[in-house]
């Protein structure tokens, strides 16, 4: 069942504040461009007196909030779901395909953590050199996990674009919001481990 978004009364609509149409697949570039244009139009530095500066500062803060929400996919989808009158799910259930991604990412993170713990105990140059092959293997595992996450993000983006074209399905939007939050969290964890490997 596809629904067009209907803004619930009393909700703060960050899409309107930023001057963009409500889109699940709003790109970061589009959000940034809208933020720069809207931010420049209401910037407090353009005020002619203290009262106008105060009003502009409040509006500029809203524009900043809107950009913070709309530029992050999980937050944007949650906001869109709330605007459409849908319920944000409490607790999360991973479908089978997302559970497979989780298992791969979790295994990569555990392998990286085990290697990092071992590496921390290597104090001599020789001990560190002996870990080179294992370091490369661990990096490869993390790179594979990162590639799987990117592919999953691309699949999610295709779904969001389809919803924008055909109308929002609240159930699919709810699942997409949850998945986006998981993917963002896992990507950050993989990135953190890769950075720690470099040090």
N, C-alpha and C positions, 0 to 999 in steps of 0.2 A: 504494500500500500504506500504510494508515494504522496507526500504532502508538501505543499508550498509552505515556507516559513511564515508563521503569523506571530508577531511580536506580542508577548504577554504584557498586559498592562502593568505599569509601575517598574518595569525592568529598565536598567541602564543599558542602552544599546551602543556598544562600542563601535559597531560598524557605522552607524549614523554619525557618531562623534568624529570618526576618522574620515567620513565622507566616502565610504566604499559600500557596495552592495553586499548583503549577507551571503558569503560564499564559504563553503567547507574547504574548497581548494585554493583559497586566497594565497597568492604567492608572497614570499618574503619581499621581493622587489616591489610588488604593488603596494604592500603594506608600508614599506619604507618610503616610497614616493608620496603616498597619501599623508603619511606622518610629517614629512618634510614640508609639504605644501600647507597642510592645516596648521602645523606648528609655527611656520613663518607668519601665517595670517593672524594668529592670536598671541604671538610672543609678547611677554610683558615689556620688553625693551622698546616696543613701538608705542607705548602708552604716552599720552600727553600730560596726564596728571596722576596723582596718587590713587584716586578712586578707580580710574581706568586700569592702572597698573595692577591693582588688587583683583579686579574682575578678570583681567587677562591672565593673571597668574593662576587663578582657579581654573579657568578654561584650559590653559596650557597643561596643568596637572592632569586634567581629564584626558587630554590628547595623548599625554605620555602613558597613562594607564591603558588607554585603548590600544596603543601600539604594543605595549608589553603583552597584552592578552592576545591580540590578533596576529602577532609575529611568531608566536609559539603554537604549533599545531595542536598539541593536547589542550591547551587553554582555550584556543579559538573554537575547537569542536565542542568543548564543554559549554562555552558561552553560547554558541549557536544552538545547542541542545536546550539550554535553559530558555533562550529567547523563543524557541519553538514550542515551549510548554512541556518538553519532555523531562523525565526524571533522570538525574545523574545517578547511575547505579552505585549502590553501596556494596563494597567488596567487588572482587573481580573474578570472572571465570574465564580461563583460557580455553579457546577451542583447540581441537587436535593439532591443527597446523601451527598455531602460535605456540602451543606446548612443545612442539618439535624445535622451533626456533629457540625457545627458552632453554631446552635441554642442551642444545649446541652451545649457546652463549654461556650457560652456567658451567659447562665442562671446560670451556676456554678460560673462563675467569678462575676456576679452581686450579687449572694447570698453571696459569700465570701467577697466582698467589703462592703456589707451592715453589715455583722457580724463584720468585722474588724473596721468599723466606730463605731458601738455600743460598741464594746470591748474597744475601745480607750477612751470612756467616763466613763467606769467602773473604779473607783478609789479605792474603798474599796475591801477588800478581799471577803466580802460577795457578793458584786455586781459581782465580777469576778466569784465566785463559782456558782452563779445563771446562768451564761452563759455556764457552762460546757456542758450541753446537746446540746445546740445550736452549740457549737464549734465542738462536735463530729459529729453532723448531717452535718455541713458545710464541715468538713474533708471528710466524706463519699461521698458527692456530688462531691468534687474535685477528689477523688480517682476514682470514676466512670468515670468522664470526662477524666482523665489520661488513664484509661484502654481503653476507646473508641478510644483515639488518638493512643495508641500503636497498637491496632488492625488495625486501618486504615493505620498506617505506615507499618505493615506487609503485608497488601493487596497491597500497593504501591510497596513494595519491590518485591513481586511476579510478578507484572506487569513489573518491570524493568528487572528482571531476564529473563522473557519471551522475552522482546525486545532484550536483549543481545544475546539470543539464536537464534532468528528468524530474527533479523535486526531491525533497528530503524525506527519507524513510526514517522515522524516529528510532526504530529498533536498530537499523543499520548504523545510524549516526551514533547511537549509544555504544555499540560495539567498536566503531571506528575511534571514538574518543578514548575508550579504554585501551585499545591497541596502540594508539598514538602515544599514550602515556608510558606504556610498557617499553615501546621501541626507543623512545627518547631516553628513558632511564638506562636501558641496556647499552645503548650507544655511548652514553656518558661513561658507564662503567668500563667498557672495552677501551675507550679512548684514554681513561685514567691509567689503566694497566699498561697500555702501550707507552704512555709518557714515562711511567715509572721504569719501564724496561730500558729506556734511553739514558736514564740517570745512572 
